[in-house]
Amino acid sequence: MLIIFIIVLIIFIVLLLLSKNKYSEYTEPLDKDEYKLKDLLSIGLIILDKFKYSYNTEYDRKILNKISELKGPKYSVYYLQIYWANKIALFFIVLLLFSLVGVSMEEITFEYVFFGLFLLGLIVFASYRELDGKVKKRRLSIQIDFPDFLNQLILLVSAGMTVSRAWEKIVDQSDKETVLYEELRVVLGDIRAGKSEINAFEDFAKRCRIPEITRFSSVIIQNLSKGSSDMIPVLLRQSSECWEMRKHAARRVGEEASSKLLFPMMLMFVAVILIVATPAVISLMGGM
């Protein structure tokens, strides 16, 4: 097992030295807090390039859809490469630690091999679950903020403003840094940069990928392209639906918070039992 550890360590060091300078500029824009293995991602990137990985499997397409929602379609392929590079770097670290543990063992058992394979499978599953969790958190944030934004938009448009002018007023007056308001600022920036309002609202719906946002964008686009006197009543009906959506979203947040508190409460319960039971046990042992 010592030979395996040395071989893996040498491969790891050689790949790191060969790839460090080659991919340093490629990984530089990444946030260190989000990508803890940022300095080791070059190892995964050089392996992906050497094997000419095509990123064209069904699994890749699923991941690409989620990344497009989180990072935007423009840089989705780049972040898909980073996703795989992060997995490979983590795989090497686990392999090094696993082989290092094996050095102290007299013989390699079936349980040891099974645990290693289980750990590697867990890496693949955990990274996907993490990405899926980020997508759900993003959608939940949008669902909570959207009803309030929609109400403000309806009031301003009913007062005589155009949709784009009302949109601009809401965004400029808000200091929120939530997902929805970041997307609203992107739409406003696109329009100011010369993109047509219809295309800007279509892209907004594609990025958010929430049914309520899609319906809202469709109503706005229809009003811009064909003109419709029914826009305000339709938006009012959707507003009431969105408040129900927000109630369900808030309920889910509460349920998740309750489930997260369950484990600490169990620990506190065990601690109380130990505190209460310890004197009784000590006295019984003293009586014996």
Phi, psi and omega per residue, in radians:
M1 nan -0.505 3.109
L2 -1.094 -0.658 3.129
I3 -1.123 -0.736 3.129
I4 -1.092 -0.748 3.129
F5 -1.072 -0.768 -3.126
I6 -1.135 -0.741 3.136
I7 -1.085 -0.813 3.141
V8 -1.097 -0.724 -3.140
L9 -1.116 -0.733 3.132
I10 -1.130 -0.791 3.115
I11 -1.036 -0.750 -3.132
F12 -1.065 -0.831 -3.104
I13 -1.167 -0.749 -3.140
V14 -1.087 -0.799 3.134
L15 -1.105 -0.665 3.136
L16 -1.152 -0.727 3.134
L17 -1.184 -0.686 -3.120
L18 -1.237 -0.539 -3.001
S19 -1.771 -0.263 -2.993
K20 -0.986 -0.962 -3.106
N21 -1.298 -0.540 -3.077
K22 -1.139 -0.634 -3.042
Y23 -2.000 0.196 -3.090
S24 -1.073 -0.760 3.129
E25 -1.224 -0.503 -3.119
Y26 -1.207 -0.635 -3.104
T27 -1.678 -0.114 -3.075
E28 -1.000 -0.715 -3.095
P29 -1.189 -0.200 -3.052
L30 -1.255 2.539 3.122
D31 -1.399 2.187 -3.106
K32 -1.120 -0.569 -3.140
D33 -1.207 -0.609 -3.139
E34 -1.417 -0.654 -3.125
Y35 -1.995 1.575 -3.075
K36 -1.097 -0.504 -3.118
L37 -1.701 0.491 -3.074
K38 -0.913 -0.717 -3.092
D39 -1.257 -0.241 -3.117
L40 -1.903 -0.014 -3.091
L41 -1.126 -0.443 -3.127
S42 -1.061 -0.510 3.105
I43 -1.092 -0.830 3.122
G44 -1.132 -0.667 -3.112
L45 -1.150 -0.713 -3.127
I46 -1.211 -0.607 3.100
I47 -1.177 -0.746 3.114
L48 -1.083 -0.684 3.127
D49 -1.217 -0.711 -3.113
K50 -1.143 -0.642 3.137
F51 -1.550 0.000 3.115
K52 0.895 0.893 -3.131
Y53 -1.127 2.336 -2.975
S54 -1.605 -0.259 -3.117
Y55 0.975 0.756 -3.016
N56 -2.240 0.318 3.114
T57 -1.474 2.951 3.105
E58 -1.087 -0.665 3.099
Y59 -1.095 -0.738 3.113
D60 -1.064 -0.687 -3.134
R61 -1.168 -0.644 3.075
K62 -1.116 -0.796 3.136
I63 -1.136 -0.688 -3.128
L64 -1.087 -0.673 3.108
N65 -1.095 -0.738 3.140
K66 -1.204 -0.711 3.128
I67 -1.158 -0.673 3.104
S68 -1.035 -0.654 3.128
E69 -1.231 -0.633 -3.099
L70 -1.423 -0.749 -3.010
K71 -1.893 -0.170 -3.073
G72 1.650 2.601 -3.077
P73 -1.158 -0.442 -3.053
K74 -1.074 -0.714 -3.075
Y75 -1.956 0.313 -3.041
S76 -1.136 -0.681 3.141
V77 -1.145 -0.696 3.108
Y78 -1.039 -0.828 -3.108
Y79 -1.268 -0.403 3.020
L80 -1.175 -0.721 3.061
Q81 -1.076 -0.744 3.119
I82 -1.133 -0.643 3.115
Y83 -1.020 -0.853 -3.138
W84 -1.222 -0.659 3.121
A85 -1.097 -0.671 3.115
N86 -1.129 -0.693 3.099
K87 -1.094 -0.782 -3.106
I88 -1.142 -0.739 3.114
A89 -1.076 -0.747 3.113
L90 -1.148 -0.642 3.093
F91 -1.049 -0.764 3.131
F92 -1.114 -0.733 -3.139
I93 -1.097 -0.798 3.125
V94 -1.112 -0.711 3.141
L95 -1.100 -0.710 3.096
L96 -1.109 -0.828 -3.134
L97 -1.128 -0.687 -3.113
F98 -1.159 -0.777 3.126
S99 -1.210 -0.534 3.095
L100 -1.162 -0.694 3.064
V101 -1.113 -0.671 -3.134
G102 -1.133 -0.415 3.137
V103 -1.082 -0.642 -3.093
S104 -1.410 -0.106 -3.126
M105 -1.573 2.511 -3.137
E106 -1.271 -0.644 3.102
E107 -2.576 2.671 -3.122
I108 -1.485 2.089 -3.108
T109 -1.678 2.885 3.085
F110 -1.110 -0.675 -3.138
E111 -1.097 -0.647 3.136
Y112 -1.133 -0.799 3.128
V113 -1.140 -0.754 3.140
F114 -1.077 -0.749 3.139
F115 -1.124 -0.660 3.113
G116 -1.102 -0.798 3.116
L117 -1.125 -0.680 3.100
F118 -1.095 -0.705 -3.134
L119 -1.143 -0.716 3.118
L120 -1.155 -0.702 3.074
G121 -1.120 -0.604 3.133
L122 -1.141 -0.584 3.115
I123 -1.081 -0.805 -3.138
V124 -1.102 -0.797 -3.103
F125 -1.163 -0.753 -3.076
A126 -1.142 -0.685 -3.132
S127 -1.158 -0.652 3.102
Y128 -1.196 -0.743 3.134
R129 -1.113 -0.638 3.113
E130 -1.110 -0.778 3.116
L131 -1.120 -0.753 3.124
D132 -1.099 -0.657 3.118
G133 -1.143 -0.663 3.105
K134 -1.135 -0.692 3.124
V135 -1.124 -0.787 -3.133
K136 -1.132 -0.686 3.112
K137 -1.126 -0.701 3.118
R138 -1.114 -0.817 -3.128
R139 -1.114 -0.688 3.131
L140 -1.106 -0.717 3.100
S141 -1.070 -0.736 3.122
I142 -1.141 -0.746 -3.121
Q143 -1.104 -0.564 -3.140
I144 -1.302 -0.658 -3.080
D145 -1.482 -0.454 -2.970
F146 -1.105 -0.746 -3.117
P147 -1.008 -0.706 3.132
D148 -1.136 -0.745 3.093
F149 -1.086 -0.751 -3.105
L150 -1.109 -0.700 3.104
N151 -1.079 -0.759 3.123
Q152 -1.105 -0.713 -3.131
L153 -1.116 -0.739 3.139
I154 -1.093 -0.747 -3.134
L155 -1.090 -0.763 -3.096
L156 -1.240 -0.703 3.120
V157 -1.192 -0.664 3.094
S158 -1.118 -0.496 3.130
A159 -1.388 -0.088 3.056
G160 2.036 -0.038 3.132
M161 -1.362 2.693 2.964
T162 -1.324 2.848 -3.119
V163 -1.061 -0.807 -3.096
S164 -1.147 -0.655 3.123
R165 -1.203 -0.728 3.090
A166 -1.116 -0.724 3.102
W167 -1.013 -0.835 -3.128
E168 -1.078 -0.734 -3.121
K169 -1.121 -0.758 3.137
I170 -1.098 -0.801 -3.100
V171 -1.160 -0.760 -3.101
D172 -1.168 -0.544 -3.114
Q173 -1.512 -0.179 -3.093
S174 -1.692 2.448 3.057
D175 -1.921 0.260 3.135
K176 -1.209 2.512 3.112
E177 -2.025 0.512 -3.131
T178 -1.392 3.011 -3.098
V179 -1.039 -0.813 -3.088
L180 -1.061 -0.799 -3.081
Y181 -1.253 -0.470 2.996
E182 -1.138 -0.722 3.106
E183 -1.185 -0.652 3.097
L184 -1.094 -0.660 3.113
R185 -1.208 -0.588 3.080
V186 -1.105 -0.766 3.113
V187 -1.048 -0.814 -3.133
L188 -1.096 -0.718 3.103
G189 -1.118 -0.683 3.103
D190 -1.090 -0.758 -3.128
I191 -1.150 -0.738 3.121
R192 -1.159 -0.479 3.132
A193 -1.422 -0.077 3.071
G194 1.953 -0.044 3.100
K195 -1.254 2.505 3.133
S196 -1.147 2.619 -3.108
E197 -1.063 -0.689 -3.130
I198 -1.070 -0.823 3.130
N199 -1.137 -0.659 3.138
A200 -1.107 -0.738 -3.141
F201 -1.266 -0.588 3.064
E202 -1.102 -0.789 3.127
D203 -1.127 -0.623 3.096
F204 -1.035 -0.805 3.128
A205 -1.140 -0.681 3.141
K206 -1.147 -0.645 -3.118
R207 -1.268 -0.674 -3.078
C208 -1.365 -0.700 3.082
R209 0.952 0.792 3.072
I210 -2.140 2.317 -3.074
P211 -0.923 -0.693 -3.120
E212 -1.127 -0.704 3.111
I213 -1.195 -0.683 3.128
T214 -1.082 -0.798 3.119
R215 -1.120 -0.739 3.122
F216 -1.054 -0.819 -3.136
S217 -1.111 -0.653 3.122
S218 -1.092 -0.719 3.125
V219 -1.121 -0.768 -3.127
I220 -1.141 -0.769 -3.120
I221 -1.121 -0.716 3.113
Q222 -1.096 -0.688 3.124
N223 -1.158 -0.659 -3.124
L224 -1.255 -0.663 -3.035
S225 -1.492 -0.656 -3.052
K226 -2.027 -0.350 -3.052
G227 1.391 2.321 -3.108
S228 -2.698 2.198 3.104
S229 -1.383 -0.184 -3.101
D230 -1.595 0.113 -3.035
M231 -1.076 -0.823 -3.093
I232 -1.103 -0.841 3.083
P233 -1.032 -0.679 3.132
V234 -1.138 -0.735 3.134
L235 -1.186 -0.597 3.092
L236 -1.117 -0.744 3.100
R237 -1.112 -0.726 3.133
Q238 -1.163 -0.584 3.130
S239 -1.056 -0.776 3.115
S240 -1.110 -0.658 3.088
E241 -1.139 -0.672 -3.107
C242 -1.198 -0.552 3.084
W243 -1.185 -0.630 3.030
E244 -1.113 -0.715 3.088
M245 -1.042 -0.713 -3.131
R246 -1.150 -0.666 3.103
K247 -1.063 -0.772 3.126
H248 -1.119 -0.709 3.139
A249 -1.121 -0.760 3.118
A250 -1.114 -0.640 3.109
R251 -1.119 -0.701 3.123
R252 -1.129 -0.686 3.108
V253 -1.078 -0.742 3.116
G254 -1.119 -0.705 3.124
E255 -1.140 -0.709 3.116
E256 -1.145 -0.691 3.116
A257 -1.125 -0.684 3.124
S258 -1.125 -0.717 -3.135
S259 -1.168 -0.586 3.112
K260 -1.226 -0.494 3.136
L261 -1.404 -0.242 -3.054
L262 -1.085 -0.788 -3.098
F263 -1.144 -0.842 3.073
P264 -1.023 -0.634 3.121
M265 -1.149 -0.659 3.085
M266 -1.114 -0.716 3.103
L267 -1.099 -0.734 3.105
M268 -1.112 -0.676 3.128
F269 -1.098 -0.779 3.115
V270 -1.091 -0.726 3.130
A271 -1.079 -0.732 3.126
V272 -1.118 -0.746 3.114
I273 -1.039 -0.752 3.140
L274 -1.126 -0.729 -3.131
I275 -1.118 -0.724 -3.116
V276 -1.278 -0.707 -3.014
A277 -1.422 -0.477 -3.053
T278 -1.008 -0.859 3.127
P279 -1.034 -0.670 -3.138
A280 -1.132 -0.742 3.131
V281 -1.127 -0.726 -3.133
I282 -1.111 -0.739 -3.136
S283 -1.155 -0.683 3.091
L284 -1.102 -0.742 3.116
M285 -1.140 -0.605 3.101
G286 -1.207 -0.606 3.109
G287 -1.211 -0.498 3.139
M288 -1.306 nan nan
